Amino acid sequence: MNGGLRAARDTRRESGTRGFTLVELAVVLVIFGIVAAVGLPGLNKFLRATELNGEVQQFATTCRVVRQRSITENNNYVLYWSSTERKLKWWDDDNNNGVQDGPEKNGATSALASWITVTQSGTNPFPSDTVSWAPNGSASVSGSVIYSNPEGYTRSLSVVRPTGMVTVQ
């Protein structure tokens, strides 16, 4: 009888119907769980840094578009940082009074995520929450703001007064 079982096992092996045992599958799942537990915090940190970079790049793009519009339309444009709404607002300053009047074109970015912190640069702070661009592309002020996340990742957005250039570092 013992020989019959052995023959049945050998036939099964030869026909290619072998599989994994429950113990082998459990070991693989445990190893996968350990790798995932070690890798997820790093992945989360990477994704938050990427999201912060995207937000800063969006704000920089808005600044650059506002600057370009002032050059193209040969008119002053004003950009205002609303700290309460956590967004950038801009308007076409047709009468060059620095105030948003009814018929002037305007727009705004979407609000920053609540986990992003915005602070003035210690070495080059903006003197106010408003920057205006002249038709020659120059800005009214220079300054830098620092965007950071809870994990300590930071990005800096700067405006250079003489050229009006906007940089992200």
Buried (B, 14 or more C-beta within 10 A) or exposed (E): EEEEEEEEEEEEEEEEEEEEEEEEEEEEEEEEEEEEEEEEEEEEBEEBBEBBBEBBEEBBEBBBBBBBBBBEEEBBBBBBBEEEEBBBBBBBBBEEEEEBEEEBBBEBBEEBEEEBEBEBBEEBBBEEEBBBBBEEBBBBBBBBBBBBBEBEBBBBBBBBEEEBBBEBE
